Amino acid sequence: MNYEEFKRRLGKAGVSAKDFAVVIGLNPNSVTNYAKVGVVPKHLAIMVTLMAELAENGLDFRPPLMQLGPKRGRPRGPSTGEPFGGFSQSGLF
């Protein structure tokens, strides 16, 4: 799905890109960065399509999703404060 169609379906669902990201546990920048690529991954396209169809048929998808609660992934990269590879380095001998 291209990003423009993704945004159209977000609008149909009545959800902003930021709200969508929070509900599915992503950083909002991760979702909006797909505008540069121009294509949205299939799993996100499926989610937004289902949300749009439910909203169009008068069904509120928000309560069940909010019961799950937003879950953020574990931070990655040098800001985690962990040693390289996630475990302490030991000597070769």
N, C-alpha and C positions, 0 to 999 in steps of 0.2 A: 504494500500500500504506500502511495506517495504521501509526503508530509502534508500537502494541502488537503487531501482527502481525510487524513487523520484529524487535522484541525477542524474540518467541517463536521466530522462525526463527534468530536468533543463538544462542539457548539450544539449539536443536535441533542446530546446528552445533558447539556447545561453545566458542563464542567470545564474549568480552565486547565491548561497544561500543568500548572503548578499543583492544583488539587488532585489531578490524575496521578501525578508523580508521588504525592504524599500518600494517597490511598494504596498504591501498589508498592510503596517502600523504596522508591528511587529518589535520587537527588533531582530536584526540578531542572537543573542544568542538563542532566543526562537526557531528559526528554526533549527539551528545546534544542539540544545540539543536533538532533536528527534533521532539523531544518537545513543545516549545512550539507548533510549527506543527501537529503531529498527523499529518503526512503525510511520507513519505520519497520522494525522487526515484526515478524509475523505474530508473535505472542502478544505484543502490544496492540497490533491491529485487531486481533481477535477480541481482546478485552474491550477496546473502545467500541467496536461494532456491536457487541452484546449490550454494553451500557446504553448505546444510542437506541437500539431496538427496544430495550425495556422502557426507556424514557418515552419513546414515541408511542408505546402502547399503554402509557399511563401507570407503569409500575416503577416504584421508587427503589432503585438499586442501592441507595446510600446506606440504609440501616444495616443490612446484612454485611456489607463491606466494612462499615465502621466497627462492627462487632469484632472483626478480625484484628482491628487496631493496626496502625502503621508500624511496620517492622523495618528498621534500617539494617542494611547489610553491614558486615564488619568492615571497618576502614582498611584500606590496603595502601601499600607504598611506604615511603620513608617516614611519614607522619605518625605511623603506628607506634613507634618507639621500640619495636621489637628488632632483634638481630636479623640479619639477612636470612631469608628462607624460613623465618618463623621459629627457628631454634638456635640455641647458642652454638657458636662456632668452637670447635675444639681443634687442637693441634693435630698434625698428621701422625705424630709419633707418641 
